[in-house]
Structures are given as structure tokens and as C-alpha cells.
Amino acid sequence: MFRIKKLDIFIIKQFSLLFAGTFFISLFVLMMQFLWRYVNILIGKGLSMEILGQFFWYMSLIMIPKALPLAILLSSLITYGNLGESSELTAIKSSGISLMKSFRGLIIVTSLVALGSFYFQNNIGPDAQKHMAQLFISMKQKNPELEIPEGVFYDGIPQTNLYVEKKDLQTGHLYNIMVYRMTDSYEDQAIILADSGMLQSTAEKKHLVMTLWNGEWFENMRSQEMGNSATIPYRRETFINKKIIIDFDADFNLTDMAGISSNASTKSISKIKTDKDSLIHVYDSIGDAFYKEAQGMYYPIQHLKPKELATIKKNLEKNSLNIDSVYGKLRPDERRMVVDRALSTVQQEISDLDFKSMITSDGDKMIRQHQIEVISKYLLALTCIIFFFIGAPLGAIIRKGGLGVPIIISVLVFIIYYILDNTGEKMAKQGDWAIWFGRGLSPAILIPTAIFFTYKANNDSAVFNIDLYRNMIMRMLGLRIKRHINGKEVILKSPDYLKATTLLTDINNAVTNYAKKKNLKSPPNIINTFFKYQPDHEIERINNQMEDVIEDLGNTRSRAILTEINKYPILIVKAHTRPFERKWMNITAAILFPAGLFFYFRMWRFRLRLYRDLKTIKEVNENIISEIEKLNAEEKSR
């Protein structure tokens, strides 16, 4: 039975204080990132403090579920980093409490936070998304003269499409302007071209004044009395300076929510499921109607009875018709007419199919968005728990508290999560990936990562031991460090020079024999290397003898001998014999040709280096023997 203990309370207190601080920091960072993304909508709009307050309020509500996982990751990492740095984690483990038991209290807290995140997304978040979208649209419609882009048509002004080739931000002048003014009918439209102009709001913010210079005005003059006459008079006017008044309320007015409420992000899970069923029913009906229409148009005989189909087949066999021969009998103008008619029919059918495809594609996209939104609500809550099982074990492994290393690691983990999550969501929305694959991409990577870190932390594995990884990379690349043996100030046991001379002589003989026997300068035999490997421990034996001599001679007071000892290379005793210890791994490497080729040349490189090392060892041995003989001669002369 679970009981709350003092240790759980102690850890929860530390975590709670850090969680509160990191939550507000994470929320602030995410809000700033969101603000910079849409800062062009806010600048220069003359928005009141009340509107800005609403904007920041709804923005914070939207960012809260996204800030919770990052806050949990950072606070759990700092909590266990502090415990490890102050040796409290060591004391906890030494008292018989495992790392997983110390997680108990925080697992409950994190689960409650995850449940709160889910409730927030399902009940409060949709309403905040709805009001934020309403504010966005309303802000875009305020002061449209500041929103006009370059090189595209702008439709933010009612009944007007405006094209501007270039815009001067300092003076507000617009250059190479094209204006399409539209009313209730196509025939009444006006087209205005001008070299330059300006667009400004009136003082009461109820109209827009468009001032144009050096342009032309084309306008159809269709009247109600002319009925359906095909003859439509028009007016053409050339002007040097012209002002046009456009009705436009530039005051801040909230737009209608009718179009916003259809967005999946503004709905709860129950509402999404209801609307998704309705969408599926509607678009299934549309697809069924399109299918029946195509079936009736292109395959009408499928609806006939078997007897009717048999009769039609007999008539076709009796009155067999060769279309090519009929086409060949036509006159050239008739052939051209037939081809043009066929081409026109095909193009019309293609356009019709493209239109129907666009309708069904929009329906599929809306249905996908509703499915993705349901998964996202659950997934964001699950991410809180995943991030805890990444942050807490990492803190226990690195044992660094504060805001230095934990922030760096948290940012790296969150960036990886953000890239995976956004990429998967985008590809799923576009229909390029399956929904389950796109939304499951980030948890599929993070959950095994969390399990790995938790396992390593619980078993006190040195995951982030820099020396371990450095030595492994150096071994893979064949890099070595040099010997650094310094003279000792206090020598308890003098070296046995006679024994050392004997061992060095034996090593020289063994080195000479091994180099001749193995012919190290020649490339290795492929069959013996990968398929018929025979154990070779001679270099290991030589290395052990050499290390014993080095350890013994390290007690000498002779600087010359110490200098020679530091010239000994550090031998890699197995890399020249075979790529791997196990036979099946060597055979697999040989079968996988690129890998086998790499290991073969790597082994050849180590053979050549061993040949040079053995040559160096022999020279050093001779030099040391010579120095020992000098020392013996000096002692005898005394």
C-alpha cells in the first residue's frame, strides 16, 4: 500500500517550487515566440489596452498546455540534478531506497498535472482558441492601409481588390496600382489603373480615401432598363489626380464567430466527434452522388438486366463498326471538327473531375483535422508524463543542478520534440502521412528514450561519462595518447636492472620473430580474417611483459631511462588480428560488402601501425639496455 513518506514530501516540495518558476518562464518564452510570429498584426493598429489585454490573456491560455511539458522536463531535471550534486541522492540510495521509489510522489504530481492539462485543453482551450481567432481577424481588418502587401491582390477592403507592385513604408505611397471595384453583378465592375497613389482613413474612421495619380478608369455602364442585351456600354476616363471614397468602418469591431466555430481547434472532444460524424455523412453522400453520376454517364449498361445486355451484345456483333475506317472517310474539315469536339469534351470532363476532387479533398482535410485534434489533446497530456521520465533520470545521471546544464539539455530535448511533433502534424494534415504515423512520431521516439534513461539511471550506468565516449571514439578511430611517466621523489623499491635487461632481450627476440612470421607489412588474408580465424595472443603477451618492465623501471632515478620509457607506444593488441571477437560477427561483416571492406582496410592499417610500433619497441629496448649497462659500469667504477 502506498503511503506518503517524508522523503516524498521533501522531493515534492523541491519540485513544486521549481515547477512554479519554470512554468512561468516557459510560458513567457512561448508567448514571446508566438508574439514575434504575429507582431506585424499588432504594430501601428492603434489598439486599445483593453484589446491588447484580451489578446495576451487568450494567448496565455492557449500556451499553458504547451508550457506544462517543458516546465515538467526542466523542473524534474533540476530537482534530481540538485539532489545528485549535493550527494542527497547518494544518501537516498545508500539507505535502501531505489531511484524508482523516489519517483513515486512526483509520478502522482505529474499525472495530476497531465490530467489538468487534458481538462484545460478540452474545456478552456477551445473557447480561448475561438476568441483568439476572432481577435486575429478583427485586428487584420483594422487600418487596412497598413496591411496592403506587395505583388499580390489584397481583398481586405469590401467590394474591392487592390494590387500594388511596390510600397514605400516611410511615405505611404503606393506604386503601379490596379483596383477592381465590384458590386452585385459582374457587368457593373470597374477597373482602375494608376501610376501611384495613397490610401488613408478619414478622421471619423468610417471611410477610406484612395488618392490616385496619372491613371485610367474603365467601367461598364449596364443599367436595369437594358435587360439581357448583349451590348453593354462602358465608360473610359483618363485622370491626373482622382480621389475615391470607400465605405469602411476602421474602428475595432469583433468579427462574427460563425466561420470560426467550424475550426477543429475550437471544439471539445465530444463536439469534435459529433461534427466529424456529420462531416463523414455529408461527404460520403457527396461521394456517393458523384459515383452514381459517373456510373450512369460512363457505364450506363451496368444498370440493364442480363437479357438486355445479351441483346445489345448480339446487335453490336452483327453491326460491327470500325471507327478508324469511318474517321478516314470524313472530309478534312469534318475530321478537325470531330477532334476539336472530342478534345473539348475531354477538357470539360477533366475540369469537372478537378472540381469534384477539390470538394472531396476539402472534406477529407476537414475530417483529418478533427481526427488530429482529438489525438493532440491526449498526446499533449501524455507528453507531460514522458518528459518527467526523461528529465528526472537525466538529472540523476548528470548530477548537475542550477540553470546551466539542465537548461541546455531541456532545450535540446524540447527542440527535438518540437521538430518531430510539428513535422508529423503537418504531414498528417496534408495527407502525406497516415494520421497515426504523423501524430505518433514524437511519442514513438520519446517513449523509448524515456525508458532508456530511466533504466540507465536506476542501474547507475554512466550514460554521460565523457571519458567513456572519448575512449570509445579514440579506439574506433585508432587514436592513442602518449605515455607520461615522471620521476618519483620517493622511491621505496629500486628497479631490478638485471631482470629488466633479460626481459627486454626476450621482448626483442619475440618482436623480431612475430614480425617475420606474420609479415605485417603485407595485406591480411581475407579468408583467415573473416572465416577461418585462429586465436593470436602473442602481442597481448608481449604487451604484458613490456608493461611490467615499464612499471619496474618507472622507479629509476635515471632521466635517460625515463625519457626512453616515455617513447614506448601504447599497443592496441587485438585490432590487427580480426574485426570482432565473435566468429558470426566477422562472417556477417564479410557478407555485408561495404562494412567488410571498411573493416578489412581498418585491420590492414592496424597491422602496418603495429609493424612500426614493434620496430619502435625494439629500438627503445636496445637504448634502455645500453643505459642500464652504463649505470652498471658506473657502479663498478665506484
C-alpha positions in Angstrom: 0.0 0.0 0.0 1.3 3.4 -0.9 1.9 5.8 2.0 3.2 9.3 1.7 6.6 9.5 3.4 8.8 12.3 4.5 11.1 11.7 1.6 8.2 12.0 -0.9 7.1 15.3 0.8 10.7 16.6 0.7 11.1 15.9 -3.0 7.6 17.2 -3.9 8.3 20.5 -2.1 11.6 21.0 -4.1 9.9 20.0 -7.3 6.8 22.2 -6.7 8.9 25.4 -6.2 11.0 24.7 -9.3 7.9 23.8 -11.3 6.1 27.1 -10.4 9.2 29.1 -11.5 10.0 27.1 -14.7 6.3 27.1 -15.7 6.1 30.9 -15.8 9.5 31.1 -17.6 8.4 28.5 -20.2 5.0 30.3 -20.6 6.8 33.6 -21.1 9.2 32.2 -23.7 6.4 30.5 -25.7 4.3 33.7 -25.6 7.2 35.7 -26.9 7.8 33.3 -29.7 4.0 33.4 -30.5 4.1 37.3 -30.3 7.0 37.7 -32.6 5.2 35.5 -35.1 2.2 37.8 -35.3 3.8 41.1 -34.3 3.0 42.7 -37.7 -0.7 42.4 -36.9 -0.3 44.5 -33.7 2.1 47.2 -34.7 0.6 50.5 -35.8 -3.0 49.5 -35.4 -3.9 51.9 -32.6 -5.3 49.1 -30.5 -6.6 50.0 -27.0 -5.2 48.5 -23.8 -8.3 46.5 -23.3 -7.9 44.8 -26.7 -4.2 44.1 -26.1 -5.1 42.7 -22.7 -7.6 40.3 -24.2 -5.0 39.3 -26.8 -2.3 38.5 -24.2 -4.9 36.8 -21.9 -6.2 34.4 -24.6 -2.6 33.8 -25.9 -1.5 32.8 -22.4 -4.5 30.4 -22.1 -3.5 28.8 -25.4 0.2 28.5 -24.4 -0.5 26.9 -21.0 -0.9 23.3 -22.2 2.3 23.7 -24.3 4.3 25.2 -21.4 3.4 22.4 -18.9 5.6 19.6 -20.5 8.6 21.9 -20.8 8.2 23.0 -17.2 7.9 19.4 -16.0 11.0 18.5 -18.0 13.1 21.4 -16.7 11.9 21.2 -13.1 12.3 17.4 -12.7 15.8 17.7 -14.3 16.9 20.5 -11.9 15.3 18.7 -8.9 17.3 15.5 -9.3 20.3 17.3 -10.5 20.4 19.3 -7.2 19.9 16.0 -5.3 22.8 14.4 -7.1 25.1 17.4 -6.9 24.5 17.8 -3.1 25.0 14.0 -2.6 21.5 13.7 -1.2 20.6 11.2 -4.0 23.6 9.0 -2.9 22.3 9.1 0.7 18.8 8.1 -0.5 20.2 5.1 -2.4 22.5 4.1 0.4 19.5 3.9 2.8 18.0 1.2 0.6 15.6 3.4 -1.4 15.8 2.8 -5.2 15.6 5.7 -7.7 12.2 4.5 -8.9 10.8 4.6 -5.3 12.0 8.2 -5.0 10.0 8.9 -8.2 6.6 7.8 -6.6 5.5 11.2 -5.3 6.5 13.1 -8.4 4.8 10.5 -10.6 1.5 11.2 -8.9 2.1 15.0 -9.1 2.9 14.7 -12.8 -0.1 12.6 -13.5 -2.3 15.2 -11.9 -0.7 17.9 -14.0 -1.3 15.8 -17.1 -5.0 15.3 -16.2 -5.3 19.1 -15.6 -3.6 19.7 -19.0 -6.1 17.4 -20.7 -9.1 19.1 -18.9 -7.7 22.5 -19.8 -7.4 21.6 -23.5 -10.8 20.0 -23.7 -12.8 22.7 -21.8 -11.0 26.0 -21.6 -8.6 25.8 -24.6 -11.3 25.6 -27.4 -13.0 28.7 -26.1 -9.7 30.6 -25.9 -8.8 29.5 -29.5 -12.2 30.8 -30.7 -11.7 34.2 -29.1 -8.1 34.4 -30.3 -9.1 33.7 -33.9 -11.9 36.3 -33.6 -9.3 38.9 -32.4 -6.9 38.0 -35.2 -9.5 38.5 -37.9 -10.7 41.7 -36.3 -7.1 43.1 -36.0 -6.4 42.4 -39.6 -9.4 44.4 -40.7 -8.4 47.4 -38.7 -6.4 50.1 -40.6 -6.1 48.1 -43.9 -3.8 50.7 -45.4 -1.0 49.2 -43.2 -1.7 45.6 -44.4 -1.5 46.0 -48.1 1.2 43.6 -49.4 3.4 44.0 -52.5 2.9 41.9 -55.6 -0.4 40.2 -54.7 -4.1 41.1 -54.7 -5.4 42.4 -51.3 -9.1 41.7 -50.6 -9.4 43.1 -47.1 -11.5 46.1 -48.3 -15.2 45.3 -49.0 -16.1 45.0 -52.7 -12.5 46.0 -53.7 -9.5 44.0 -54.8 -6.3 46.1 -54.7 -2.9 45.2 -56.4 0.2 47.2 -55.5 3.6 46.5 -57.2 5.7 48.5 -54.8 5.1 50.3 -51.4 7.1 53.0 -49.7 6.8 52.3 -45.9 8.1 55.7 -44.9 5.8 57.9 -47.0 2.9 55.5 -47.5 3.0 55.9 -51.3 1.8 53.0 -53.5 3.2 52.5 -57.0 1.7 50.7 -60.1 -1.7 50.3 -58.7 -4.6 48.1 -60.1 -8.0 48.4 -58.5 -11.0 46.1 -59.2 -14.2 47.5 -57.8 -17.1 45.1 -57.7 -20.8 45.5 -57.0 -23.7 42.9 -57.1 -23.1 41.9 -60.7 -20.2 41.1 -62.9 -21.3 43.6 -65.5 -21.1 46.6 -63.2 -17.4 46.2 -62.2 -14.8 48.9 -62.6 -11.1 48.6 -63.3 -8.8 51.4 -62.3 -5.1 51.7 -63.2 -2.8 54.3 -61.7 0.9 55.1 -61.6 0.9 55.9 -57.9 -1.5 56.6 -55.0 -2.2 56.7 -51.3 -4.8 55.0 -49.1 -5.8 56.8 -45.8 -8.6 56.6 -43.3 -10.8 59.6 -42.6 -10.8 61.3 -39.2 -14.0 59.6 -38.1 -12.7 56.1 -39.2 -15.8 55.4 -41.2 -14.4 55.8 -44.8 -11.2 55.2 -46.8 -9.9 57.9 -49.1 -7.9 56.5 -52.1 -5.9 59.2 -53.8 -4.7 58.2 -57.3 -2.3 59.9 -59.8 -1.9 59.5 -63.5 -4.3 56.7 -64.4 -7.3 55.4 -66.3 -10.8 54.3 -65.2 -12.7 51.6 -67.1 -16.3 50.9 -66.0 -19.3 49.1 -67.5 -22.4 51.2 -67.7 -25.1 48.4 -67.6 -28.5 49.7 -66.4 -31.6 47.9 -65.3 -33.6 49.0 -68.3 -31.3 47.3 -70.8 -32.4 43.8 -69.6 -30.4 40.9 -71.1 -29.0 42.8 -74.0 -25.6 41.6 -75.1 -24.5 45.2 -75.9 -23.0 46.7 -72.7 -21.7 50.3 -73.0 -18.7 51.3 -70.9 -17.1 54.5 -69.7 -13.3 55.2 -70.0 -11.8 58.1 -68.1 -8.2 59.4 -68.0 -7.2 61.4 -65.0 -4.2 63.1 -63.4 -5.5 63.2 -59.9 -8.5 61.4 -58.5 -9.9 60.7 -55.0 -12.2 57.8 -54.4 -14.3 57.4 -51.2 -14.8 53.9 -50.0 -17.2 53.0 -47.1 -15.2 51.2 -44.5 -15.5 51.2 -40.7 -11.9 51.3 -39.5 -12.9 51.2 -35.8 -12.1 47.9 -34.0 -15.2 45.7 -34.3 -15.2 42.0 -33.4 -16.0 39.8 -36.3 -18.7 37.2 -36.4 -17.8 33.8 -34.9 -19.9 31.8 -37.4 -16.9 30.9 -39.6 -14.5 30.5 -36.7 -16.6 27.9 -34.8 -16.1 25.3 -37.6 -12.4 25.1 -36.8 -11.5 21.8 -35.1 -9.2 23.6 -32.6 -12.2 25.5 -31.2 -14.1 22.3 -30.2 -14.1 19.9 -27.3 -13.7 16.1 -27.9 -17.4 15.4 -27.7 -18.2 18.2 -30.2 -15.4 17.1 -32.5 -16.8 13.5 -32.6 -20.3 14.7 -33.3 -19.2 17.1 -36.0 -16.8 14.5 -37.5 -19.7 12.0 -37.9 -21.7 14.7 -39.6 -18.9 15.6 -41.9 -18.3 11.9 -42.8 -22.1 11.5 -43.5 -22.2 14.6 -45.7 -19.1 13.9 -47.7 -20.0 10.2 -48.1 -23.3 11.3 -49.5 -21.5 13.7 -51.9 -19.0 11.0 -52.9 -21.8 8.5 -53.5 -23.7 11.0 -55.6 -20.5 11.7 -57.7 -20.0 7.9 -58.1 -23.6 7.3 -59.2 -23.4 10.2 -61.6 -20.2 8.9 -63.2 -21.6 5.3 -63.3 -24.7 6.5 -65.1 -22.7 8.6 -67.5 -19.8 6.3 -68.4 -21.2 2.8 -67.6 -24.9 3.1 -68.3 -25.2 -0.6 -69.4 -24.4 -1.8 -65.8 -28.0 -0.9 -64.8 -29.5 -3.1 -67.5 -30.8 -6.6 -67.0 -28.8 -9.7 -68.2 -31.3 -10.3 -71.1 -31.0 -6.7 -72.3 -27.2 -6.9 -72.1 -27.2 -10.1 -74.2 -29.4 -8.4 -76.9 -27.1 -5.3 -77.1 -24.1 -7.6 -77.4 -25.7 -9.5 -80.3 -26.6 -6.3 -82.1 -23.0 -5.0 -81.7 -21.6 -8.2 -83.2 -24.0 -8.0 -86.2 -23.4 -4.4 -86.8 -19.7 -4.3 -86.1 -18.3 -0.8 -86.8 -14.7 0.1 -87.5 -14.2 3.6 -86.1 -10.9 4.2 -87.8 -12.5 3.5 -91.2 -15.4 5.8 -90.5 -13.0 8.6 -89.4 -10.9 8.0 -92.6 -13.9 8.6 -94.8 -14.6 12.1 -93.4 -13.5 15.3 -95.1 -10.5 17.2 -93.5 -12.8 19.9 -92.0 -15.1 17.2 -90.6 -12.1 15.4 -89.0 -10.9 18.7 -87.4 -14.4 19.3 -86.1 -14.6 15.8 -84.6 -11.2 16.1 -83.0 -12.0 19.6 -81.6 -15.3 18.3 -80.2 -13.6 15.3 -78.6 -10.9 17.5 -77.1 -13.4 19.9 -75.8 -15.4 17.1 -74.2 -12.3 15.6 -72.5 -11.2 19.0 -71.2 -14.7 19.7 -69.8 -14.7 16.3 -68.1 -11.3 16.9 -66.6 -12.4 20.3 -65.3 -15.5 18.7 -63.8 -13.4 15.9 -62.1 -10.9 18.5 -60.8 -13.8 20.4 -59.3 -15.3 17.3 -57.7 -11.8 16.3 -56.5 -11.4 19.7 -54.8 -14.7 19.3 -53.0 -13.9 15.8 -51.7 -10.3 16.8 -50.8 -11.6 19.7 -48.7 -13.9 17.3 -46.9 -11.0 14.8 -46.3 -8.9 17.7 -45.0 -11.6 18.8 -42.5 -12.2 15.2 -41.3 -8.4 14.7 -40.9 -8.1 18.0 -38.9 -10.9 16.8 -36.5 -9.2 13.4 -36.0 -5.8 15.1 -35.5 -7.2 17.5 -32.9 -8.6 14.6 -30.8 -5.2 12.8 -30.8 -3.4 16.1 -30.0 -5.4 16.7 -26.8 -4.5 13.2 -25.5 -0.9 13.4 -26.8 -0.1 16.7 -25.1 -1.2 15.4 -21.8 0.8 12.2 -22.3 3.9 14.3 -23.1 3.9 15.7 -19.6 4.5 12.2 -18.2 7.0 11.3 -20.9 9.0 14.5 -20.2 9.1 13.6 -16.5 10.6 10.2 -17.2 13.2 11.9 -19.4 14.0 14.9 -17.1 14.2 13.1 -13.7 16.5 10.2 -14.8 18.7 12.7 -16.7 19.0 14.8 -13.6 20.0 11.7 -11.6 22.6 10.8 -14.2 24.3 14.2 -14.8 24.0 15.3 -11.2 24.2 19.0 -12.1 21.7 21.4 -10.6 21.1 25.1 -11.2 20.1 26.7 -14.5 23.2 25.8 -16.6 23.4 22.3 -17.9 19.7 21.5 -17.2 18.5 24.3 -19.4 20.8 23.3 -22.2 19.6 19.7 -22.1 16.0 20.7 -21.7 16.2 23.0 -24.7 17.8 20.2 -26.8 15.1 17.7 -25.8 12.3 20.2 -26.4 13.7 21.2 -29.8 13.8 17.5 -30.9 10.2 17.0 -29.6 9.0 20.2 -31.3 10.5 19.3 -34.7 9.1 15.7 -34.6 5.7 16.9 -33.4 5.3 19.7 -35.8 6.6 17.7 -38.8 4.3 14.8 -38.0 1.3 17.1 -37.5 1.9 19.0 -40.7 2.4 15.9 -42.8 -0.7 14.3 -41.4 -2.8 17.4 -42.1 -1.6 17.4 -45.7 -2.5 13.8 -46.1 1.1 12.8 -46.9 1.4 10.6 -43.9 -1.2 8.5 -42.1 -2.7 10.2 -39.1 -1.5 7.5 -36.7 2.0 7.8 -38.0 2.3 11.6 -38.1 0.9 12.1 -34.6 2.7 9.0 -33.2 6.1 10.1 -34.5 7.2 12.1 -31.4 6.0 9.6 -28.7 7.5 6.7 -30.7 10.9 8.4 -30.3 10.5 9.9 -26.9 9.0 6.9 -25.0 11.9 4.5 -25.8 14.2 7.4 -24.9 12.5 7.9 -21.5 12.6 4.1 -20.9 16.3 4.0 -21.7 17.2 6.9 -19.5 15.1 5.6 -16.6 16.8 2.1 -16.9 20.3 3.6 -17.0 19.6 5.9 -14.1 18.1 3.2 -12.0 21.2 1.0 -12.6 23.7 3.8 -12.1 25.0 3.5 -15.6 27.5 6.1 -16.8 25.5 7.3 -19.8 27.1 10.8 -19.9 30.6 9.7 -18.9 32.6 11.9 -21.3 35.8 9.9 -20.8 34.0 6.6 -21.7 32.7 8.0 -25.0 36.1 9.7 -25.7 38.0 6.5 -25.2 35.4 4.6 -27.4 35.8 7.1 -30.2 39.6 7.0 -29.9 39.5 3.2 -30.2 37.2 3.3 -33.2 39.5 5.8 -35.0 42.7 4.3 -33.8 43.8 7.3 -31.8 46.2 6.9 -28.9 47.6 9.0 -26.1 51.3 9.3 -25.3 52.9 8.0 -22.1 53.7 10.5 -19.4 55.9 8.8 -16.7 57.6 11.3 -14.4 60.4 10.7 -11.9 59.3 9.8 -8.4 60.5 11.9 -5.4 60.4 9.0 -3.0 61.4 5.5 -4.3 60.6 2.6 -2.0 61.9 -0.1 -4.3 64.7 0.3 -6.8 64.3 -1.4 -10.2 65.8 -4.8 -10.9 68.0 -3.8 -13.8 69.3 -7.4 -14.4 65.8 -8.8 -14.7 64.7 -5.8 -16.8 67.7 -6.5 -19.2 66.7 -10.1 -19.5 63.0 -9.3 -20.2 63.9 -6.6 -22.7 66.1 -9.1 -24.6 63.3 -11.6 -24.7 60.9 -9.0 -25.9 63.2 -8.1 -28.7 63.5 -11.7 -29.8 59.7 -12.2 -29.6 59.1 -9.0 -31.6 61.5 -10.0 -34.3 60.1 -13.5 -34.7 56.5 -12.2 -34.7 57.2 -9.6 -37.4 58.8 -12.2 -39.6 56.1 -14.8 -39.0 53.1 -12.6 -39.6 54.6 -10.4 -42.4 52.7 -7.4 -41.0 53.5 -5.2 -44.0 51.5 -7.4 -46.4 47.7 -7.1 -46.5 45.8 -9.6 -44.3 44.4 -12.8 -45.8 40.6 -12.4 -46.3 39.7 -16.0 -45.7 41.7 -16.2 -42.5 40.4 -12.9 -41.3 36.7 -13.3 -41.7 36.1 -17.1 -42.0 39.0 -19.1 -40.5 40.3 -17.0 -37.7 42.9 -18.6 -35.4 43.5 -17.1 -32.0 46.6 -14.9 -31.7 47.6 -13.7 -28.3 51.3 -13.2 -28.8 51.0 -9.4 -28.9 49.0 -9.4 -25.7 51.8 -11.5 -24.0 54.5 -9.1 -25.3 52.5 -6.1 -24.2 52.0 -7.5 -20.7 55.8 -8.1 -20.4 56.5 -4.6 -21.6 54.1 -3.0 -19.2 55.7 -5.0 -16.3 59.2 -3.7 -17.3 57.8 -0.1 -17.6 56.3 -0.3 -14.2 59.5 -1.6 -12.7 61.8 0.9 -14.5 59.4 3.8 -13.5 61.2 3.7 -10.1 64.6 4.6 -11.6 66.4 7.9 -10.9 68.0 7.9 -14.4 66.5 10.7 -16.5 67.8 8.9 -19.7 65.8 5.7 -18.9 62.7 7.7 -18.0 63.0 9.5 -21.4 63.2 6.2 -23.2 60.3 4.7 -21.3 58.0 7.5 -22.5 58.9 6.6 -26.1 57.1 3.2 -25.7 53.9 3.2 -27.8 50.6 2.2 -26.2 49.7 -1.0 -28.1 46.3 -2.0 -29.4 46.7 -5.7 -29.1 43.7 -7.2 -31.0 42.7 -4.8 -33.8 45.3 -6.2 -36.2 44.0 -9.8 -35.8 40.3 -9.7 -36.7 37.4 -7.1 -36.7 35.3 -8.7 -33.9 35.7 -11.2 -31.1 32.8 -13.4 -32.3 33.0 -15.5 -35.4 29.5 -14.9 -36.7 30.0 -11.1 -36.5 33.1 -11.4 -38.7 31.2 -13.5 -41.2 28.3 -11.0 -41.2 30.8 -8.2 -41.8 32.3 -10.0 -44.8 28.8 -10.7 -46.3 27.8 -7.1 -46.0 30.4 -5.9 -48.5 30.7 -2.2 -47.7 31.1 -3.0 -44.0 33.5 -5.8 -44.7 35.6 -3.6 -46.9 35.8 -0.9 -44.2 36.9 -3.4 -41.5 39.4 -5.1 -43.9 41.3 -1.8 -44.6 41.0 -0.8 -40.9 42.7 -4.1 -39.9 45.4 -3.6 -42.6 46.0 -0.1 -41.2 46.5 -1.5 -37.7 48.9 -4.2 -39.0 51.0 -1.5 -40.6 50.9 0.6 -37.4 51.8 -2.5 -35.3 54.8 -3.1 -37.5 56.0 0.4 -36.8 55.3 0.1 -33.1 57.3 -3.2 -32.8 60.2 -1.5 -34.6 60.0 1.4 -32.1 59.8 -1.0 -29.2 62.9 -2.8 -30.4 64.9 0.4 -30.7 63.8 1.6 -27.2 64.7 -1.7 -25.7 68.2 -1.5 -27.1 68.6 2.1 -25.8 67.4 1.1 -22.3 69.7 -1.9 -22.3 72.6 0.4 -23.3 71.7 2.9 -20.5 71.5 0.0 -17.9 74.9 -1.1 -19.0 76.3 2.4 -18.4 74.7 2.5 -15.0 76.3 -0.8 -14.1 79.7 0.3 -15.4 79.5 3.5 -13.2 78.6 1.5 -10.1 81.6 -0.9 -10.7 84.0 2.1 -11.2 83.0 3.4 -7.8 
